[in-house]
């Protein structure tokens, strides 16, 4: 029994480590160190939905599976060949036979390398296609969400869903699943080869497996917690960056750089601590598995070497030098996949977590959708009617209360009133950015809910106070990726007076537009939005404070453009400066979501009501400013 004492000592040490880790795990659970958040979507549902993306490439995966089987052959056979080579060298040495065995080993190795290359190339191509398909689906679905839904989701979180999360899923298809399957087959293949070679030594190696399983279970519990913390911290940092980089000018204006930097560092340190915790968990698990591997090798060398040198049986079976060499290689090939299995399973869970976040966004049901019988409108006249419309962004907080009015085709109608009176809301409802709670909105006598959303919005041109320009060129911002003749683009620019500044630029229509158009003034951006709107020939034009915050010279150009554009179709204007809407066909004065007055400029002045008071107040203020 004394010859097995070192083995028992090794077992005792490993058992002590296992007991310590088990106690630490139980204490951590009792103190709620681990987060109890689990994914809400079951793995089976995630797998089913992910397989839908993999299904078009099923034959590529079948090819990878068969190629993988060939490479597994190398993992299983190579230790036997090396052991056989060792016995050939120390036994009856024949060079020709040795060269034959070595040649066989090299041949198997080359086949394995070729198979690995083919596998990697096929999987990378498939993974990139799946990645692109998923990103397109997520992006398209985000575009279908209503304004209210988009307002509830931070932009940084949406960016993470479209950019970062699909990467984890692509990695799952290109690496994790195939490697996971390969490692499982390698473990069983190696185990079968070891049993055939020497079943007693194999049983000795298997004694270490329960400890690997125990360490893996504990590792999974801790790793899931730290991965959740890393993901949450990353999303929080992305959201913060997206918001604050967009508003960095406000930060500079109010001299808040130091405070924003402090907030950024705080979030960065939170991410740093989360990643450090993840490194700590991996830093403990990997050495423990390596300790088990080394312990099994030491036991093999001790028992096998003692039996071979002393010419006695180990657990009742004889041991040769070739068996020792083969088992040494097999133990490495047995424990490496086991260690990788734990890590890959954890990465698989991370991929599932990323998939759930993506599917959570994709499961958001758009609040504004086409009705089953919605129809296409090829052309509209521009007649608009509100019938007792009630609307609230939040339940019970009515923004519009029983609003009713009628707009004839090609009329110019202005909406005025104090901030929060419902002016901009009316414009959003006409385009069906939101759905009303009560009442009816008609376009050419047709309820807008009976019109396809894309068809409805195609006939509207919106010119807002804060004009958004995309990175690119002036031309690309006017045509918006559609094909228009060069002559039409130039005519649109000339019609709205945008040519006055465009052709003073070095590159004209091809002048570079930086992010959000920050290399152009507010007035220039507004003129470009007019040209963009005019080129797409809308039947109804919407201007929401389009002349606010613009210098006098540019305002004159814009006013001239507006006069020309009145002849194109129905025009709806929201304005605070009443002097800019004097020539409107109808002016609707709103207050707290209700219509107080409506009529032409002169009619409303004669009534000497709220409009008269507002106009008089603004007029006197302008006279004082001029004086």
Secondary structure, 3 states (H helix, E strand, C coil): CHHHHHHHHHHHHHHHHHHHHHHHHHHHHHCCCCCCCCCCCCHHHHHHHHHHHHHHHHHHHHHHHHHHHHHHHHHHHHHHHHHHHHHHHHCCCCHHHHHHHHHHHHHHHHHHHHHHHHHHHHHHHHHHHHHHHHHHHHHHHHHHCCHHHHHHCCHHHHHHHHHHHHHHHHHHHHHHHHHHHHHHHHHHHHHHHHHHHCHHHHHHHHCCHHHHHHHHHHHHHHHHHHHHHHHHHHHHHHHHHHHHHHCHHHHHHCCCHHHHHHHHHHHHHHHHHHHHHHHHHHHHHHHHHHHHHHHHHHHHHHHHHHHHHHCCCECCECCCHHHHHHHHHHHHHHHHHHHHHHHHHHHHHHHHHHHHHHHHHHCCCCCCCCCCCCECCCCCCCCEEEEEEEEEEECCEEEEEEEEEEECCCCEEEEEECCCCCHHHHHHHHCCCCCCCEEEEEECCEEHHHECHHHHHHCEEEEECCCCCCCEEHHHHHHCCCCCCHHHHHHHHHHCCCHHHHCCCCCHHHCEECHHHCCCCHHHHHHHHHHHHHHCCCCEEEEECCCCCCCHHHHHHHHHHHHHHCCCCEEEEECCCHHHHCCCCEEEEEECCEEEEEECHHHHHHHCCHHHHHHHHHHHHHHHHHC
